[in-house]
Amino acid sequence: MTSTTKAAAHARALEAILIPARIVPVLTIARAEDGVPLARALVAGGVNVLEVTFRTEAAAEAARAIIVEVPEAIVGMGTVLNADDLRRARALGAQFAVSPGATPELLDAAAAGDLPLLPGVATASEVMQAQARGFGLLKFFPAEQAGGMAMLRALAGPFPQVRFCPTGGIGAANAAAWLAEPNVVAVGGSWLCPAADVRAGNWEVITGRCRDAMKSLRRG
């Protein structure tokens, strides 16, 4: 199997995870001990695909604990910036990785590796660079700041087969509208679990917010 073919297979596998999920919460966990109760709160609310970002010192420990103690959760590692981060994510036991951008080095490493990557793009050139290596499912980031739905619709013209997971500026007020776009498989965002609720341990509030969001999307 060539690296391009492998990347395409990974994209299909990742799409199978994201389509039923609809929402992927982006988790920046400051305290490792918050990881497991946060994951349990999200899963209890019907949200089981989680992106734990490599933005804090606690991220790896929190992700490892979630993977072991919350088996219902499908954990991906976010803010993957290079091949080393990709290897770290795989070693932790993550099921996928997410990047805010897409350097040639990272794309090549992911295409040759075993861990599905959702690379970030914001322009047509970046879509072309990813697509040339077999990546047909991409993170549109930062979604609102990079042109919003108008930009996504513009990209659909020259890239009809490419699918996106928009992230950045998406929340309760506009998630359903983004998901209604034909080239969107899921959306990412942090609105389900604000930092203040995590710090305070407001797990029931987070669960309730997740339930409301999923109900709203089903009605839509």
C-alpha positions, -999 to 999 in steps of 0.1 A, spaced: 0 0 0 14 34 -10 15 62 15 -12 81 -5 -34 51 -5 -29 46 33 -37 83 39 -70 78 20 -78 47 40 -72 66 72 -94 94 61 -123 70 55 -117 54 89 -117 89 105 -149 99 87 -166 68 101 -157 81 136 -167 117 130 -200 114 111 -219 98 140 -201 120 165 -213 153 150 -195 173 176 -158 169 187 -151 189 219 -116 204 219 -102 199 254 -74 219 268 -69 202 302 -49 222 328 -50 196 356 -45 159 348 -69 149 375 -97 167 356 -94 145 325 -113 114 336 -143 132 352 -145 155 323 -145 127 298 -172 109 318 -193 140 319 -191 143 281 -198 107 274 -228 108 298 -242 136 277 -238 116 244 -205 131 233 -179 103 230 -153 115 204 -129 138 222 -99 158 211 -73 164 239 -49 191 229 -12 190 235 -13 226 248 -7 219 285 18 199 305 -11 178 318 -23 168 284 -5 135 280 -12 122 315 -49 132 312 -53 116 278 -36 84 290 -60 82 320 -91 88 299 -81 61 274 -76 36 303 -105 46 325 -132 58 301 -133 31 274 -165 45 259 -145 76 248 -127 77 214 -97 99 221 -77 119 196 -48 141 203 -49 177 191 -24 205 184 -2 179 167 24 201 151 51 177 138 61 141 134 73 139 170 39 149 182 23 123 160 45 96 175 36 108 210 -1 106 202 3 71 189 23 60 219 -4 73 242 -30 51 225 -49 78 207 -72 67 179 -66 98 158 -46 130 157 -56 166 148 -34 194 136 -42 232 132 -22 232 100 -4 209 75 33 211 69 48 188 43 68 170 71 37 163 91 16 152 61 44 129 49 48 114 84 11 108 88 7 94 53 34 68 60 23 61 96 -5 41 113 -24 69 131 -52 88 111 -46 125 110 -71 153 105 -49 180 90 -58 217 93 -63 239 62 -75 274 56 -68 280 19 -72 262 -15 -34 257 -17 -34 239 16 -63 217 5 -43 208 -27 -12 200 -7 -31 177 16 -52 161 -12 -20 153 -32 -9 131 -3 -43 113 0 -60 133 27 -96 139 18 -109 148 52 -96 180 66 -100 204 95 -111 238 83 -94 261 108 -99 288 121 -134 283 105 -151 316 112 -120 337 109 -109 321 77 -140 331 58 -168 311 74 -194 292 55 -188 313 24 -152 301 22 -163 265 28 -188 267 0 -162 283 -23 -138 254 -16 -166 229 -25 -164 240 -61 -129 229 -70 -128 202 -43 -161 184 -45 -148 152 -29 -131 168 1 -149 168 35 -143 190 64 -145 193 102 -147 231 108 -133 243 141 -128 279 154 -156 302 163 -182 274 164 -207 272 193 -242 264 203 -256 292 181 -241 281 148 -231 244 151 -263 232 134 -259 256 105 -223 244 99 -234 208 101 -260 214 74 -233 221 49 -230 191 25 -192 190 28 -191 190 66 -190 157 85 -186 172 121 -177 203 139 -151 210 166 -152 234 195 -148 241 232 -182 255 240 -195 223 256 -170 224 285 -159 260 293 -127 263 314 -146 278 343 -169 247 346 -139 224 344 -121 243 371 -152 242 393 -159 205 386 -193 213 373 -196 179 356 -234 177 357 -236 211 340 -213 199 312 -234 167 308 -266 187 306 -250 210 280 -240 181 259 -274 165 261 -290 198 250 -266 201 221 -271 166 208 -309 169 211 -308 202 192 -287 187 164 -311 157 161 -340 180 158 -321 199 131 
